[in-house]
Structures are given as structure tokens and as C-alpha cells.
Amino acid sequence: MKHTTYLLLLSICLYGDTLEQLIHYALNNAPALQQTQAQMSRLELQHDKSRAARYGTFNLVADYTHYNTERTLAPLSPNAIGSGAPITTTKDLFSAGVQYSVPLFTGFSQTRQIEITALGKEIARTSVLLSREQIVYNIRSLYLSILSFQELYHAQQRYTQALRKLSEQIAYEVELGRKAPLDLLKARADLYASQTQEAQLQSNIDIAKASLGAVVGKTVTAVESLVFEVTEPSYNVNTLYAAAALLSKIELEEFRIQQAKKRQEQTASSQLPQLGFNAYYGKNYGEEIRLNRWDNETLWQAGVHASYTLRDFGINSIQIQEAAVATLEASLHKKQTFLDLKKLITQAVANVTQSYHAYLGSLTQMQLNRESEHIEQVRYDNGAATLNDLLLAKGKYYLALAKVIEYKYRYQNNIYYIDYVMEQGAPR
């Protein structure tokens, strides 16, 4: 018997997934988290791109033009005109070379863009952390739902079995003439209702497993039991408020405020002069018409160009005001986020306390209803109570048992929710 029990337990452990296994798998394979990580990689590339833009660009350029009149291969200087040397001309002009351009001063627009993309990286990194917390909480919550439904299902099975035995007993006594046929109809009606509830609970289990599999990123067929105790909560709301000010949710809003400020500064930078450097080195090729031969000329140039907007009829001023409003919105959103966090903390702590007391109350009711059920069973067997009294006592007991199961798992789920709000659920 010991060997049989050992093999059974071993097979269950090998077959079912533990909560830790599912969390570990999801944090490495969940599609939702991979999407957030891909977004972070994209923002890192944007940051690298904005930094690389400071060094300008090299371009290979080429051109071909056919003219109706002759053109020289290179602009004529006064010395070339006065030297009397033959000048190559052509109607088909080819050119090829290398061009380099780089911004020298953009009013610090480039610098602000680099800072904006750097903050974007931090926003993405923080979003990944928050996504991990969300995924862990979703897995924990669905895991508890499966365990709760399974425990309710097993309790319903026991209730069904008790009603089946009762129906069989009544059917036997009806044959002996001790009980009325109406009692048998009532017992069977409750039996069928209990069987229907079993099927509903089994459906709930299947749906919860499918939902858990969608979050984790793989099929979940079975889960192992979870051991936890229902103890009186000892959370201090003021301590949680103080800790909330340092959470990643608030840090994320601060990054967005800084990003909005940088955009405001970037918009204002367009009011400053813009300087750029441009250089070219290449050759012009063409067929000399009179000599019927190909010739070429080397050309190069380098220069600095400047631009300054004298008047844009208020466009830039409006853009600066829009950026300022966006900064104000980000600041207000941070304040609202903190207020929402305080509300969530208050609700979460209250829910833990409520579920704890509800669990204790349901546990007491279950114990009392169990005793009442035993008494009504004895009274019914002795003909001192009706079947309705007995069925009512049984129903109250199993209803109280269901409430004990419900509040037990609700209590633990509320604990997990506080971990989620305080960003303490996912491993760091």
C-alpha cells in the first residue's frame, strides 16, 4: 500500500505544474512579455540611431545629364580662360563622387533627441518590469481559481454522493412502505441539481486552465496543490503609502515628465540658428566633341551653411505652448497615478481583512451546520423530521463548505494582489 501511494504521488508531481514552474516559464516565454521586450529593443535602436545622427552621413552620388548645347566638365576659372589651353566640352555629362554632410549646431535639438530616446529606453525598461508583475499576478490568480474550482468540484462530488446514498436509502424504504414516494422525488431532484453543478464546475476548471495557458504560453493540463495559511493580516496602510512613492509605476510617470520637458526644450531649439557642414569630392566625365575622346575633371568643395527663421507667423510659439501643456499633463498624470495607487492599496488591504473575517465566519458556520446535519439525519431516520429538514441541513452544510473554500482562496488572491500593487510578486 505504501508503494502504491508513493507511485501515485510521484505521478501527480510529474504530471502537474507547480506555480513556480509556470511563473518561470512565462517570464521566459510568454508572448505578451516578449512583445514588451521587443518594444524595449526597438527603443534602444532608436536611441542608437539618434546618437549616430551626430556624425553625419556619407553618400555615393552619381548623375547623368544630356544638354542641347555644349558644357564644360568643370567650372571655368579666370586663369583657365586666359591661358589659351583647349577646354573640354561635351553634351553628355556624367558625374560620380562622395558627399558628406553633418549638422554642426542644431540649437541643441540633436542633444535633446538623444536624451528623449534615452528616457524612452528607461520607460520601456520600466514597462517590462511592470509587465512581469502583471503576468505573475495573472498566473497566480488563475492558478488559485483552478485550485478553488477543483476543491469546490470535489466537495460537490461528495455532496452528490451523499444525495445518491440518501436517494437509494429512500427508494428502499419506499418499497417497504416506510417513506412516501414524494420524498424520493425530492431527493432525486436535489441529486440531479448537484450533478448539474458538478458539470458547471468542471467547465469552470477547463476555462481557467485555458486562460492560464494563454498567459503562460503553453498548454496547462494539471496543477499541483498550493500550501498556504489564512492568518490575520498585519498590513500598515501608511507604510504602504510611503513605499508606493518609490514604485516603478511612479518612476515611469517621472520618466514621462522628463521626456515631455525634453521635447519642450527641443521645440524651443528651433528658434536658434542652425549650422551645417557639407563636403563633396568627385569627378565629371564627358566625351570631347571635337577630338572624339573621353576626358574627366576632378571636383571637390567644402562649405558651411547657416539658416535662421526670422518669422513663422507664430507656428513655433504654438508648438512650444503645446509642449508645455504636454509637460503639465504628464505632471498631473503622475499625481493621479499616486492617488490611484493609494486607493488601490486601501482597497487591497480592506479586501484582505474582509476575506479573512469572512473565512473565519464561514468556517464557524460550516462546523455548526455539520452538527446540524448529523442531528437532522438522526431525526429523519427516526421519523421525527421531514426530508425537507434533512435536505435543507445538508444544503446549508455544503454551502458553508463552499464559502470556506471560496474565502480561503480569495484571501490568498488578495495577498497576491497587494504583492502586485507593491511590485513584489515577480522575481528580480
C-alpha positions as CSV (number, residue, x, y, z in Angstrom):
1,M,0.0,0.0,0.0
2,K,2.9,2.4,0.8
3,H,4.5,1.7,-2.6
4,T,1.2,2.3,-4.4
5,T,0.7,5.6,-2.6
6,Y,4.2,6.7,-3.3
7,L,3.8,5.9,-7.0
8,L,0.5,7.8,-7.1
9,L,2.0,10.9,-5.6
10,L,5.1,10.7,-7.8
11,S,2.9,10.5,-10.9
12,I,0.9,13.6,-9.8
13,C,4.1,15.6,-9.2
14,L,5.4,14.6,-12.7
15,Y,2.1,15.4,-14.3
16,G,1.1,18.7,-12.7
17,D,2.7,22.1,-13.0
18,T,3.7,24.0,-9.9
19,L,3.1,27.7,-9.5
20,E,6.8,28.4,-9.5
21,Q,7.3,26.4,-12.7
22,L,4.6,28.2,-14.6
23,I,5.9,31.6,-13.5
24,H,9.4,30.8,-14.5
25,Y,8.2,29.5,-17.9
26,A,6.0,32.6,-18.5
27,L,8.8,35.1,-17.6
28,N,10.9,33.5,-20.3
29,N,8.4,32.5,-23.0
30,A,5.1,34.5,-22.5
31,P,4.2,36.2,-25.8
32,A,2.8,39.3,-24.0
33,L,6.1,39.8,-22.2
34,Q,8.1,39.2,-25.3
35,Q,6.2,41.9,-27.1
36,T,7.1,44.4,-24.3
37,Q,10.8,43.3,-24.5
38,A,10.7,43.7,-28.3
39,Q,9.4,47.2,-27.8
40,M,12.4,47.9,-25.5
41,S,14.8,46.6,-28.1
42,R,13.2,48.9,-30.7
43,L,13.6,51.9,-28.4
44,E,17.2,51.0,-27.8
45,L,17.8,51.0,-31.5
46,Q,16.1,54.4,-31.8
47,H,18.5,55.7,-29.2
48,D,21.5,54.4,-31.1
49,K,20.1,55.9,-34.2
50,S,19.8,59.4,-32.7
51,R,23.3,59.2,-31.3
52,A,24.7,58.1,-34.7
53,A,23.0,61.1,-36.4
54,R,25.5,63.4,-34.8
55,Y,28.3,62.1,-37.1
56,G,26.5,62.9,-40.3
57,T,26.2,60.8,-43.4
58,F,28.5,59.8,-46.3
59,N,26.7,59.3,-49.6
60,L,27.8,58.0,-53.0
61,V,26.2,60.2,-55.6
62,A,26.1,59.9,-59.4
63,D,24.4,61.9,-62.2
64,Y,24.0,61.9,-66.0
65,T,22.6,64.8,-67.9
66,H,22.3,65.4,-71.7
67,Y,22.4,69.1,-72.8
68,N,21.3,70.6,-76.1
69,T,24.5,72.8,-76.1
70,E,28.0,72.0,-75.0
71,R,29.0,72.1,-71.4
72,T,32.5,72.2,-69.8
73,L,33.5,69.3,-67.4
74,A,34.3,71.8,-64.7
75,P,33.5,75.5,-63.9
76,L,36.0,77.8,-65.7
77,S,38.2,79.9,-63.6
78,P,39.7,83.2,-64.9
79,N,43.2,81.6,-65.2
80,A,41.8,78.7,-67.3
81,I,40.1,81.2,-69.6
82,G,43.2,83.4,-70.1
83,S,45.7,80.5,-70.6
84,G,44.5,79.7,-74.1
85,A,44.6,76.0,-73.4
86,P,41.9,73.9,-75.1
87,I,38.8,73.4,-72.9
88,T,37.0,70.1,-73.0
89,T,33.3,70.4,-73.7
90,T,30.5,67.8,-74.0
91,K,26.8,67.4,-74.4
92,D,26.7,64.2,-72.3
93,L,27.9,64.9,-68.7
94,F,28.5,62.1,-66.2
95,S,29.4,62.8,-62.6
96,A,30.2,60.5,-59.6
97,G,31.6,61.2,-56.2
98,V,31.3,61.1,-52.4
99,Q,29.3,63.6,-50.4
100,Y,29.5,64.2,-46.6
101,S,27.1,66.3,-44.6
102,V,26.9,66.8,-40.8
103,P,25.0,69.2,-38.6
104,L,27.3,71.4,-36.6
105,F,24.8,73.2,-34.4
106,T,21.0,72.5,-34.2
107,G,20.2,74.6,-31.3
108,F,20.7,71.5,-29.1
109,S,17.9,69.7,-30.9
110,Q,20.0,66.7,-31.6
111,T,21.2,66.6,-27.9
112,R,17.6,66.8,-26.7
113,Q,16.6,64.0,-29.2
114,I,19.3,61.7,-27.7
115,E,18.1,62.5,-24.2
116,I,14.5,61.8,-25.3
117,T,15.3,58.4,-26.7
118,A,17.4,57.6,-23.6
119,L,14.4,58.3,-21.5
120,G,12.3,56.2,-23.9
121,K,14.7,53.3,-23.1
122,E,14.1,53.8,-19.4
123,I,10.3,53.9,-20.0
124,A,10.5,50.6,-21.9
125,R,12.7,49.0,-19.2
126,T,10.2,50.1,-16.5
127,S,7.3,48.8,-18.6
128,V,9.0,45.4,-18.8
129,L,9.2,45.3,-15.0
130,L,5.5,46.2,-14.7
131,S,4.5,43.7,-17.4
132,R,6.4,41.0,-15.4
133,E,4.4,41.9,-12.3
134,Q,1.2,41.8,-14.2
135,I,1.9,38.4,-15.7
136,V,2.9,36.9,-12.4
137,Y,-0.3,38.2,-10.7
138,N,-2.4,36.9,-13.6
139,I,-0.8,33.5,-13.3
140,R,-1.2,33.4,-9.5
141,S,-4.8,34.5,-9.7
142,L,-5.7,31.9,-12.4
143,Y,-3.8,29.2,-10.5
144,L,-5.8,29.9,-7.4
145,S,-9.0,29.9,-9.5
146,I,-8.2,26.4,-10.8
147,L,-7.5,25.1,-7.3
148,S,-10.6,26.7,-5.9
149,F,-12.8,25.2,-8.6
150,Q,-11.2,21.8,-8.2
151,E,-11.8,21.9,-4.4
152,L,-15.4,23.0,-5.0
153,Y,-15.8,20.3,-7.5
154,H,-14.6,17.6,-5.1
155,A,-16.9,19.0,-2.4
156,Q,-19.8,18.9,-4.9
157,Q,-18.9,15.3,-5.7
158,R,-19.1,14.4,-2.0
159,Y,-22.5,16.2,-1.8
160,T,-23.7,14.3,-4.9
161,Q,-22.5,11.0,-3.4
162,A,-24.4,11.8,-0.2
163,L,-27.6,12.6,-2.1
164,R,-27.2,9.5,-4.1
165,K,-26.9,7.3,-1.0
166,L,-29.9,9.2,0.5
167,S,-31.9,8.6,-2.6
168,E,-31.0,4.9,-2.6
169,Q,-32.0,4.6,1.1
170,I,-35.3,6.4,0.5
171,A,-36.1,4.2,-2.6
172,Y,-35.5,1.1,-0.4
173,E,-37.8,2.5,2.3
174,V,-40.4,3.5,-0.3
175,E,-40.5,-0.2,-1.4
176,L,-41.0,-1.2,2.3
177,G,-43.7,1.4,2.7
178,R,-41.9,3.4,5.3
179,K,-41.4,6.5,3.2
180,A,-43.7,8.4,0.8
181,P,-42.8,8.4,-2.9
182,L,-42.8,12.2,-2.8
183,D,-39.6,12.0,-0.6
184,L,-37.9,10.1,-3.3
185,L,-38.8,12.7,-6.0
186,K,-37.4,15.5,-3.8
187,A,-34.2,13.6,-3.1
188,R,-33.7,12.8,-6.8
189,A,-34.4,16.4,-7.8
190,D,-31.6,17.6,-5.5
191,L,-29.4,14.9,-6.8
192,Y,-29.8,16.0,-10.4
193,A,-29.2,19.6,-9.4
194,S,-26.0,18.6,-7.7
195,Q,-24.8,16.7,-10.8
196,T,-25.5,19.8,-12.9
197,Q,-23.4,21.9,-10.6
198,E,-20.6,19.4,-10.9
199,A,-20.6,19.7,-14.7
200,Q,-20.6,23.5,-14.3
201,L,-17.6,23.4,-12.0
202,Q,-15.8,21.1,-14.4
203,S,-16.4,23.6,-17.2
204,N,-15.0,26.4,-15.0
205,I,-11.9,24.3,-14.4
206,D,-11.3,23.8,-18.1
207,I,-11.9,27.5,-18.9
208,A,-9.5,28.6,-16.1
209,K,-6.8,26.2,-17.4
210,A,-7.2,27.5,-20.9
211,S,-6.9,31.1,-19.6
212,L,-3.8,30.2,-17.6
213,G,-2.2,28.5,-20.7
214,A,-2.8,31.7,-22.7
215,V,-1.0,33.8,-20.2
216,V,1.9,31.3,-19.6
217,G,2.3,30.5,-23.3
218,K,1.8,26.7,-23.2
219,T,-1.0,24.2,-22.5
220,V,-1.7,23.6,-18.9
221,T,-3.4,20.2,-18.2
222,A,-3.0,19.9,-14.4
223,V,-1.6,21.9,-11.5
224,E,-0.3,20.9,-8.1
225,S,-1.8,21.9,-4.8
226,L,-0.6,25.0,-3.0
227,V,0.0,25.2,0.7
228,F,-0.8,28.5,2.5
229,E,-2.2,29.6,5.8
230,V,-5.1,32.0,6.5
231,T,-3.7,34.3,9.2
232,E,-4.8,37.6,10.5
233,P,-3.3,40.3,8.2
234,S,-1.0,42.9,9.7
235,Y,-0.6,45.5,6.9
236,N,0.1,49.1,7.8
237,V,-1.6,51.3,5.2
238,N,0.6,54.4,5.9
239,T,3.8,52.3,5.5
240,L,2.5,51.1,2.1
241,Y,1.7,54.6,1.1
242,A,5.3,55.7,1.8
243,A,6.6,52.7,-0.2
244,A,4.3,53.5,-3.1
245,A,6.1,56.8,-3.8
246,L,9.2,54.7,-4.8
247,L,7.4,52.2,-7.0
248,S,8.2,51.7,-10.7
249,K,4.7,53.0,-11.6
250,I,5.7,56.4,-10.2
251,E,9.1,56.2,-11.7
252,L,7.6,55.6,-15.1
253,E,5.5,58.7,-14.8
254,E,8.6,60.7,-13.7
255,F,10.4,59.5,-16.9
256,R,7.4,60.7,-19.0
257,I,7.5,64.1,-17.3
258,Q,11.3,64.4,-18.1
259,Q,10.6,63.3,-21.6
260,A,7.9,65.9,-22.1
261,K,10.3,68.6,-20.7
262,K,13.0,67.5,-23.2
263,R,10.5,67.7,-26.0
264,Q,9.6,71.2,-24.9
265,E,13.3,72.2,-25.0
266,Q,13.7,70.5,-28.3
267,T,10.8,72.6,-29.8
268,A,12.3,75.8,-28.4
269,S,15.7,74.9,-30.0
270,S,14.3,75.7,-33.5
271,Q,14.4,79.4,-32.5
272,L,18.2,79.3,-32.6
273,P,20.4,79.4,-35.7
274,Q,21.1,76.1,-37.5
275,L,24.6,75.3,-38.8
276,G,25.7,72.5,-41.0
277,F,28.8,71.3,-42.9
278,N,28.8,69.8,-46.4
279,A,31.7,68.5,-48.5
280,Y,31.9,66.8,-51.9
281,Y,34.7,65.0,-53.8
282,G,34.2,63.5,-57.3
283,K,34.8,63.5,-61.0
284,N,32.9,64.7,-64.0
285,Y,33.2,62.7,-67.2
286,G,32.3,63.6,-70.8
287,E,33.2,62.9,-74.4
288,E,35.1,65.8,-76.1
289,I,33.1,66.6,-79.2
290,R,35.9,68.0,-81.4
291,L,38.5,65.3,-80.5
292,N,36.1,62.5,-80.1
293,R,37.7,61.2,-76.9
294,W,36.7,60.9,-73.2
295,D,38.0,63.3,-70.6
296,N,37.4,63.9,-66.9
297,E,37.8,66.7,-64.3
298,T,38.3,66.3,-60.5
299,L,36.0,68.5,-58.4
300,W,35.8,69.0,-54.7
301,Q,34.2,71.5,-52.4
302,A,33.5,72.1,-48.7
303,G,31.3,74.6,-47.0
304,V,29.3,75.6,-44.0
305,H,25.7,76.7,-44.3
306,A,23.6,78.5,-41.8
307,S,19.9,79.2,-41.5
308,Y,17.7,81.2,-39.1
309,T,14.0,81.5,-39.1
310,L,13.1,85.2,-38.9
311,R,9.3,84.7,-38.8
312,D,7.0,81.8,-39.0
313,F,3.8,83.6,-38.0
314,G,3.5,82.0,-34.6
315,I,3.9,78.4,-35.6
316,N,6.9,77.7,-33.3
317,S,5.3,79.6,-30.5
318,I,2.3,77.5,-30.7
319,Q,4.4,74.3,-30.8
320,I,6.2,75.4,-27.6
321,Q,2.9,76.0,-25.8
322,E,1.7,72.6,-26.9
323,A,4.9,71.0,-25.5
324,A,4.4,73.0,-22.2
325,V,0.8,71.7,-22.0
326,A,2.0,68.1,-22.6
327,T,4.5,68.6,-19.7
328,L,1.7,69.8,-17.5
329,E,-0.4,66.8,-18.4
330,A,2.4,64.4,-17.6
331,S,2.8,66.0,-14.2
332,L,-0.9,65.8,-13.4
333,H,-0.9,62.2,-14.6
334,K,1.8,61.4,-12.1
335,K,-0.2,62.9,-9.3
336,Q,-3.3,61.0,-10.3
337,T,-1.3,57.8,-10.6
338,F,-0.1,58.1,-7.0
339,L,-3.7,58.9,-5.8
340,D,-4.9,55.8,-7.7
341,L,-2.2,53.8,-6.0
342,K,-3.2,54.9,-2.6
343,K,-6.8,53.9,-3.4
344,L,-5.8,50.5,-4.7
345,I,-3.7,49.9,-1.5
346,T,-6.6,50.9,0.7
347,Q,-9.0,48.6,-1.2
348,A,-6.5,45.7,-1.3
349,V,-5.8,45.9,2.5
350,A,-9.5,46.1,3.2
351,N,-10.2,43.2,0.9
352,V,-7.6,41.0,2.7
353,T,-9.2,41.9,6.1
354,Q,-12.7,41.2,4.8
355,S,-11.8,37.9,3.3
356,Y,-10.0,36.8,6.5
357,H,-13.1,37.5,8.7
358,A,-15.4,36.0,6.1
359,Y,-13.3,32.9,6.1
360,L,-13.5,32.6,9.9
361,G,-17.2,33.2,9.8
362,S,-17.8,30.6,7.1
363,L,-15.6,28.1,9.0
364,T,-17.7,28.5,12.1
365,Q,-20.9,28.2,10.1
366,M,-19.7,25.1,8.4
367,Q,-18.9,23.4,11.7
368,L,-22.3,24.3,13.2
369,N,-24.1,23.2,10.0
370,R,-22.2,19.9,10.1
371,E,-23.5,19.2,13.5
372,S,-27.0,20.3,12.5
373,E,-26.8,17.9,9.5
374,H,-25.9,15.0,11.8
375,I,-28.8,15.8,14.1
376,E,-31.3,16.1,11.2
377,Q,-30.1,12.8,9.8
378,V,-30.8,11.0,13.1
379,R,-34.2,12.8,13.4
380,Y,-35.2,11.8,9.9
381,D,-34.1,8.2,10.4
382,N,-36.3,8.1,13.5
383,G,-39.2,9.8,11.7
384,A,-39.0,12.9,13.8
385,A,-38.1,15.2,10.9
386,T,-39.2,15.7,7.3
387,L,-37.0,15.2,4.2
388,N,-37.1,18.9,3.6
389,D,-35.4,19.4,7.0
390,L,-32.7,16.9,6.2
391,L,-32.1,18.3,2.7
392,L,-32.0,21.8,4.0
393,A,-29.4,20.9,6.6
394,K,-27.3,19.1,4.0
395,G,-27.5,22.0,1.6
396,K,-26.5,24.5,4.3
397,Y,-23.5,22.5,5.3
398,Y,-22.2,22.2,1.7
399,L,-23.0,25.8,1.0
400,A,-20.9,26.8,4.1
401,L,-18.2,24.5,2.9
402,A,-18.2,26.2,-0.5
403,K,-17.9,29.6,1.2
404,V,-15.0,28.4,3.3
405,I,-13.2,27.3,0.1
406,E,-14.1,30.5,-1.7
407,Y,-12.9,32.8,1.0
408,K,-9.8,30.8,1.6
409,Y,-8.6,31.3,-2.0
410,R,-10.0,34.8,-2.1
411,Y,-7.8,35.7,0.9
412,Q,-4.7,34.4,-0.8
413,N,-5.6,36.1,-4.1
414,N,-5.9,39.4,-2.2
415,I,-2.5,38.8,-0.7
416,Y,-1.1,38.3,-4.2
417,Y,-2.9,41.5,-5.4
418,I,-1.1,43.5,-2.7
419,D,2.2,42.0,-3.9
420,Y,1.2,43.1,-7.4
421,V,0.3,46.6,-6.4
422,M,3.5,46.9,-4.4
423,E,5.6,45.3,-7.2
424,Q,6.8,42.4,-5.0
425,G,5.4,39.5,-7.0
426,A,7.9,38.9,-9.8
427,P,11.4,37.7,-9.1
428,R,14.0,40.4,-9.7
